[in-house]
Structures are given as C-alpha cells and as structure tokens.
Amino acid sequence: MDTKTIAVIDDDISIGDMLEETLQKEGYRTLRAWSGTEALYLLSHKRPDLILLDLMLPGLSGEEVLPHIQGIPVIILSAKGDIQDKVSLLLGGAADYMTKPFDIRELLARIAVQLRNGASPLAPVHRAGDLTVDTASHQVLVRDVEVHLTRTEYAILKLLIRNPGQAIAKGVILDRISEDTPDCTDSSLKQHISNLRRKLKEAGNHDYIESVWGIGFRLAAR
C-alpha cells in the first residue's frame, strides 16, 4: 500500500509537533514548514498528497499561499472561526476547514476522506490555454494541431500540465518521470526540456514552459 505524505504548515511549534507525531503514528509520512515563504519553497521541491495549512503564518499568510497550491487537497486549520472566512477559503480552493482547537480524531477522519476522494483516477484530458494533453491517447494538441513528442518529452509535459502554474524542481521532475522514462538523467533533462519547448513554441508561437530561477520549470500556457 502506498504511504501518503502530509505537509504540516503551521508556525505553532507545539501544534505542529503534535500533528506530526500523530500522523506518523497513523502511518503517514510528514513534511513541515513554519512560514508561508518556506511552504512555497517546500512545495516547489516536494509534492505531498495532502496539506494542513494554518492561516496566520509569518511571511506569506495562509490565504496568500493557498492560490499557489494546485491539485493537492488542503485542509485549513485556523483559529479564525468566522463563517465568511470559511466560505471564502472553501470557494478559493480549500478542500476543508477546521477551527482550532479541533478534535484530532475528527481531523484524522477528514484527512482519510480527502485522501480517499483524491484516490480516483486522474482526469484523462488536461488543458492549459490552447494546449491539450490527453493522457488516455497520449495525444498532445496545440490549437487543435497535433504535436509529436518523444516518450521523455511527453512525460515531462504530462507532469507540468497536471500541476499548472506550479514551479517543479528538476529533481522532482526526474523522480516523477523515472517510472516512464528511466533513461532520463540530470544531464539530459535540460536538453529534453529544450526540445519540448521548441516543439510547443513552433506549434503555438509562444513559450509554454518557463524556467524558474533556482527552482526548476513550470507550465505557462496562455
């Protein structure tokens, strides 16, 4: 059985330690960040299965971090109990909201529900602007024109389009595509991405992949 990873983003050391200890006892792996800025850095290098996010964080607040998280269920844990806060954050992308103090048994149940919901197969068709990737047929279209990619180029694009707007580190890309393309190495990754960029640009007349200095790459389809 695949072990799920949960990121705990909370500047309260005692709460964070309690959550980490409890989650590990339940068989989860954990990641930890103490500020909004640190959270974004962590998420650019790691992709957990679920995130527990506090709102009142140093640096960037939880509200500022949330829009940067794509495709990962987020449970808000906050002392803010106002109904409007809850509504705004749920409409803004949060999967669930729990007010502090909370019952740990209820939180564990809500975590299990979110992970179960996220276990369904990923949607086969992904779109970003005029770019479409059909993971069932392995077809890539730019403005309805098919783009022919190598196996490695396709694996990279599939990863990027499943995480639109999110900067993904080179090491994470290599790790995630290794099952499909074990021949791709750190030294060859740059060339594969360069070839992928060129093919997409030739079809769509603009750059679809951006380099993020010090981190890696992200999809920037318009």
Protein Blocks (a to p, Z undefined) as FASTA:
>chain_A
ZZdddddddfblklmmmmmmmmmmnopacdddfbfklmmmmmmmpccfbdcddfbdghja
fklmmmmpghiacddddfblcfklmmmmmmnopabdcdddddfklmmmmmmmmmmmmmpc
cdfbdcehjaccdfknopaceehiacdddfklmmmmmmmmmmghiacdfklmmmmmmmmm
mmbcfklmmmmmmmmmmmmmmmnopafbdcdehilpcdfbZZ
